[in-house]
Amino acid sequence: MAKILIHACCGPCLIYPYEKLIKEGHEVTCFFYNPNIHPFKEYKERLKSVRKCCEELSVPLIVGEYELEEYFRRVVFHEDERCSICYNLRLRKTAEIAKMNGFNAFTTTLTISPYQSLELIKETGNEVAQKVGVNFLFENFREGFKKSHVKAEEIDLYMQKYCGCLFSEWERYGKKK
């Protein structure tokens, strides 16, 4: 059994990974840190959803600061690398919080999404783990994507339509396809 800090991008994506890790006998705490989410109204909706999900599942929750400026400082003029920069920013903060609070490992709900790069998340998580000095538990949670969404609808969680960043919102709604 390990004490694991799981980075959550949103409520719906937390459900399956949390339940799987608990079934495996781990002690799991949720960490919400997503400075990439824009606009602020969207950020607040996702945080509200994570809080509700954590209440429903009895998951301890740590909420990080909304460091929007830090996110934009890193991605400006690097838009083509924004996902790797974003993964690094969020996983590094998760690892630092995990180490500071005595967790054995950290992981992320990002791997449940069929829209995220598993290879890049794994690579980034392992690099961050080595630098920070806490284990990264890489798990491909994609098999639970549909299950999580069904349960999220049952408990009436907010379901977003894009990854969270301004660029993905633009790609979803603004760009001509």
N, C-alpha and C positions, 0 to 999 in steps of 0.2 A: 504494500500500500504506500502510495506517495501523496504528499501534500502538493496539489497542483494549482497554479494560478492560470486561469483560462481567459485570454483576451477575447472579448465579445464585441463584434461589430454592430449587433442588433439583437433584439429579443428572439425573433424566429430562428436565427442561426445558432442560438445558444442551446435550444432545447435538446436536440439529439446528442450533440457532443457531451453535454453535462450528464444526461441520463446514461450514456455509454460508459463514461469514466466512473460514475458512481457504481454502476453494476460491476465494474472491474475492481471495486473496492477502494478507490481513491477518495481522498478528501479534497473537495474542489471549491475554490472561491472564484467568483467572476470579477474581472477587471474591465471596466469600460473606459477606454482611452482612444478617441477618434478625432484628432484635430483636423482631419481631412474632410469631415462632413460639412457640407455647405448647401444651402444657407443655414444660418443659426436656428431658424425655425425647424428645419429638418433635423438638426442635431438634437434639439429639445424633444422632438417626437420620438427619436430613436432611444434617447436616454429614458424617457418615460416608459417606453416599451420594454427596455431592459429591466428597469425597476419592477414593473408589473410581472414580468417573466420570473425574476428572482424571487418575488413574493410568492407567486404560484408554486414554484418548485422548491422553495425554502433554501435558496442559494445565497450565501454571504456575498456581498457586493462591495467593491472598492471603486470609486469613481475618480478618475484622473482629471486633471485640468483640461480645459478646452484651449489648446495652444494653436489656434488657427494661424497666427502670425508665423510661428515656427514652421508649420507645414508649408505655407506659401513661400517663405524664405528659401526653403530647400528645393521646391519644385519649379520656381520661376526660372525660365530659360532652360529647363530640363524636362519639359512636358512629355517627351517621348520616353523618359525613364521614370515617370511619376509613380508607377506602381511599385517598382523596386525601392524607390525613396520612401514611399508611404509605408510599405511593409517594414522597412528598416526602422523608421521612426516609431511605429506602434509596437513592434516586437522588442525593440531595445528598451522602451519604457516599461513594457511588461516584464522583461527580464530583470531590470533594475528594481522594480517593485517586488518581484518574487524573491530576489536575493536579500533585499532589505528586510523582508518580513518572514524569512525562514522557510520559504517554500522549497521543495526538492526539485521542482521543475515548472516550466511554463509551456503553454500551448496556445492555440488560437482557433476560433470558430471560422476563420477565413477559409479553411480547407473544406468546409461543407459546400461552398458555392461552386457550381460548375463554371462560373464566369471568372474565377481567380486562377492564377498559375500555381499549381501545386509544386512544381520544380523550383520556382523562384521563392515561394514561401519556405520550403524546406531548406534551400540554400541559405536564405537570409536568417532563418531561425538558428541554424547550426553556427553560422558566423557570429551572430549576436551572443549565443550561448557561450562560445569559446572566449569572446572578449569580456563578457560580464561575469562569467564563472558560475553559471547555473544551467542545469540541463534543459534542453529543448525536447519536448515530447512531440514528435511529428506524427500526426494521424490523419489519414484521408477519411474524412467524415461524410463524403459525398453520398454514400449509400443511404444516409438518413435525411437527405435534403427534402424529399417529398413528405416524409413522416413529420419532420419539424414544421413544415408549412401547414399540414393538416391540423396539428395540435395548436399551432399559433392561431389559426382561424377559430378553433374551438374556444380558446381563452381570449379571443378578441384582441390580439396584438396588432399593432401597426406594422404593415408590410410595405417596405419601400420599393421603389421601381428602378433604382440605380445604385451603384456602389457607395455613393456618398460624396465624392469629390465634384467640384465645379465642372471639371472636364468631362466626367462621365455623365453628369446631368445634361450638359450641352450636347454630347454625343447621342443621348437618348431622346431629347426633346427639341434641340435646336438645329442640329446639323441636318442637311438634306441627305437622304439616303440614296 
